[in-house]
Amino acid sequence: MTTPDRDHDQPDLRPRPVSESETTLAQLMLLTDANPAGNVHGGTIMKLVDTAGGIAASRHAQRRVVTVMMDSMTFLHPVYVGDLLMLHARLTWTGRTSMEVEVVVEAEHVPTGRVTQTSIAYLVYVALDEAGRPTPVPPLLVQTDEERRRWAAAEARRAHRLTQRARADEPPA
Ligand SMILES: CC(C)(COP(=O)(O)OP(=O)(O)OC[C@H]1O[C@@H](n2cnc3c(N)ncnc32)[C@H](O)[C@@H]1OP(=O)(O)O)[C@@H](O)C(=O)NCCC(=O)NCCS
């Protein structure tokens, strides 16, 4: 099967629904993922969150993407060695060149099938053209009340991030 080389195609900027880029990543947690306390290292989970989010963003943009911001990552419960970690990523919002992705992390205790939601994170990705410059992404088609609610919440987070960014750009007093 030949896949289009999107980096050399004109981007398809027609609106795309959330479902077209939704991504689930699953990985069994091994001893090599453990921290000194014996639970899974937070950094291992953050890396997988970024990977799952990046796949969803790249699927939506049909471009390569970079992470520009990762915030609001909450660790609600520990993850244990032997758990199956499942990362569900979906777009919540698109701007001109940036996209917000929500990643929900669940841990399955495989022998019992018990599933616990352990984390939720929000990340912003930017699509890049062949020259590595930010490039437009297709608008996100929000179709359900839940998707509209997520969009509104994402807009509030974006306003906060841009305020933080502007403050960080201010020269020191
Ligand atoms: C991502 C990058 C290309 C953006 O460059 P830039 O000069 O800030 O570009 P712009 O100002 O045009 O911003 C591009 C988009 O990112 C958004 N953005 C930039 N910084 C942001 C922040 N802190 N929070 C939220 N959005 C941000 C802008 O609002 C803009 O979105 P829009 O086009 O939807 O309105 C640049 O910051 C970069 O290369 N960063 C390093 C990325 C990286 O290495 N990531 C880790 C490995 S993947």
The ligand as an SDF file (V2000), in Angstrom:
LIG
                    3D

 48 50  0  0  0  0  0  0  0  0999 V2000
    6.3070   25.2240   17.8140 C   0  0  0  0  0  0  0  0  0  0  0  0
    7.1060   26.3870   17.2340 C   0  0  0  0  0  0  0  0  0  0  0  0
    7.4970   26.0770   15.7990 C   0  0  0  0  0  0  0  0  0  0  0  0
    6.1640   27.6080   17.2780 C   0  0  0  0  0  0  0  0  0  0  0  0
    6.9190   28.7070   16.8970 O   0  0  0  0  0  0  0  0  0  0  0  0
    6.3870   30.1980   17.1780 P   0  0  0  0  0  0  0  0  0  0  0  0
    7.3770   31.1470   16.6930 O   0  0  0  0  0  0  0  0  0  0  0  0
    5.8880   30.2680   18.5950 O   0  0  0  0  0  0  0  0  0  0  0  0
    5.1620   30.2300   16.1800 O   0  0  0  0  0  0  0  0  0  0  0  0
    3.8530   31.0900   16.3160 P   0  0  0  0  0  0  0  0  0  0  0  0
    4.0030   32.2520   17.2340 O   0  0  0  0  0  0  0  0  0  0  0  0
    3.4060   31.3200   14.8900 O   0  0  0  0  0  0  0  0  0  0  0  0
    2.8370   30.0760   16.9970 O   0  0  0  0  0  0  0  0  0  0  0  0
    2.3420   28.9610   16.2920 C   0  0  0  0  0  0  0  0  0  0  0  0
    1.0900   28.4830   16.9970 C   0  0  0  0  0  0  0  0  0  0  0  0
    1.4640   27.9600   18.2700 O   0  0  0  0  0  0  0  0  0  0  0  0
    0.7010   28.5910   19.2770 C   0  0  0  0  0  0  0  0  0  0  0  0
    1.5420   28.6900   20.4690 N   0  0  0  0  0  0  0  0  0  0  0  0
    2.8230   29.0790   20.5360 C   0  0  0  0  0  0  0  0  0  0  0  0
    3.2470   29.0470   21.8160 N   0  0  0  0  0  0  0  0  0  0  0  0
    2.1960   28.6180   22.5460 C   0  0  0  0  0  0  0  0  0  0  0  0
    1.9970   28.3700   23.9320 C   0  0  0  0  0  0  0  0  0  0  0  0
    2.9510   28.5700   24.8310 N   0  0  0  0  0  0  0  0  0  0  0  0
    0.7840   27.9190   24.3160 N   0  0  0  0  0  0  0  0  0  0  0  0
   -0.1980   27.7070   23.4210 C   0  0  0  0  0  0  0  0  0  0  0  0
   -0.0780   27.9290   22.1000 N   0  0  0  0  0  0  0  0  0  0  0  0
    1.1200   28.3810   21.6850 C   0  0  0  0  0  0  0  0  0  0  0  0
    0.3520   29.9530   18.7020 C   0  0  0  0  0  0  0  0  0  0  0  0
   -0.7630   30.5110   19.3610 O   0  0  0  0  0  0  0  0  0  0  0  0
    0.0730   29.5860   17.2850 C   0  0  0  0  0  0  0  0  0  0  0  0
   -1.2090   28.9770   17.2080 O   0  0  0  0  0  0  0  0  0  0  0  0
   -2.2880   29.3540   16.0520 P   0  0  0  0  0  0  0  0  0  0  0  0
   -1.5630   29.3890   14.7430 O   0  0  0  0  0  0  0  0  0  0  0  0
   -3.2650   28.2280   16.1190 O   0  0  0  0  0  0  0  0  0  0  0  0
   -2.8880   30.6710   16.4310 O   0  0  0  0  0  0  0  0  0  0  0  0
    8.4000   26.7030   18.0730 C   0  0  0  0  0  0  0  0  0  0  0  0
    8.0140   27.2220   19.3240 O   0  0  0  0  0  0  0  0  0  0  0  0
    9.2400   25.4570   18.2640 C   0  0  0  0  0  0  0  0  0  0  0  0
    9.8890   24.9730   17.3470 O   0  0  0  0  0  0  0  0  0  0  0  0
    9.2570   24.9470   19.5130 N   0  0  0  0  0  0  0  0  0  0  0  0
    9.9970   23.7170   19.8130 C   0  0  0  0  0  0  0  0  0  0  0  0
    9.0970   22.4990   19.6330 C   0  0  0  0  0  0  0  0  0  0  0  0
    9.7660   21.2680   20.1660 C   0  0  0  0  0  0  0  0  0  0  0  0
   10.9410   21.0640   19.9660 O   0  0  0  0  0  0  0  0  0  0  0  0
    8.9790   20.4380   20.8740 N   0  0  0  0  0  0  0  0  0  0  0  0
    9.4970   19.2870   21.5690 C   0  0  0  0  0  0  0  0  0  0  0  0
    9.7490   18.1090   20.7030 C   0  0  0  0  0  0  0  0  0  0  0  0
    8.4260   17.6810   19.6100 S   0  0  0  0  0  0  0  0  0  0  0  0
  1  2  1  0
  2  3  1  0
  2  4  1  0
  2 36  1  0
  4  5  1  0
  5  6  1  0
  6  7  2  0
  6  8  1  0
  6  9  1  0
  9 10  1  0
 10 11  2  0
 10 12  1  0
 10 13  1  0
 13 14  1  0
 14 15  1  0
 15 16  1  0
 15 30  1  0
 16 17  1  0
 17 18  1  0
 17 28  1  0
 18 19  1  0
 18 27  1  0
 19 20  2  0
 20 21  1  0
 21 22  1  0
 21 27  2  0
 22 23  1  0
 22 24  2  0
 24 25  1  0
 25 26  2  0
 26 27  1  0
 28 29  1  0
 28 30  1  0
 30 31  1  0
 31 32  1  0
 32 33  2  0
 32 34  1  0
 32 35  1  0
 36 37  1  0
 36 38  1  0
 38 39  2  0
 38 40  1  0
 40 41  1  0
 41 42  1  0
 42 43  1  0
 43 44  2  0
 43 45  1  0
 45 46  1  0
 46 47  1  0
 47 48  1  0
M  END
$$$$
